[in-house]
């Protein structure tokens, strides 16, 4: 809801998991790129989404850089894991005027931020407290 999708957007999801949220995004957006760092989860999500006929959702195995820069810019980005700060690599993949929703804080407690990218100064809204698993990768948390 915080992304304010209209159906015309290209969306990046960071953390495919089971593929459930990617399927919802696939109903709400023009196209969805979702990345997952765990190979078994990425393959499982890909199979489920394909079997359900989601032709507008593509699952990728995450690389070293957070997100999927090859398809940037994105109109909207949603992260399903908490970061210690707003990751510059993800922000760089967001189109001017685009929105990103991401939990930011410690490994155990975060604030859910909505960032709207602007040319000069981004708008950051705090949507409230939350608790997500840790976002792992360059520009986020190191794997424990």
Secondary structure as GFF3:
##gff-version 3
##sequence-region A 1 144
A	DSSP	beta_strand	10	14	.	.	.	ID=ss1
A	DSSP	alpha_helix	20	28	.	.	.	ID=ss2
A	DSSP	beta_strand	31	36	.	.	.	ID=ss3
A	DSSP	alpha_helix	39	51	.	.	.	ID=ss4
A	DSSP	beta_strand	57	61	.	.	.	ID=ss5
A	DSSP	three_ten_helix	69	71	.	.	.	ID=ss6
A	DSSP	beta_strand	74	79	.	.	.	ID=ss7
A	DSSP	alpha_helix	88	92	.	.	.	ID=ss8
A	DSSP	beta_strand	94	105	.	.	.	ID=ss9
A	DSSP	beta_strand	110	116	.	.	.	ID=ss10
A	DSSP	beta_strand	123	130	.	.	.	ID=ss11
###
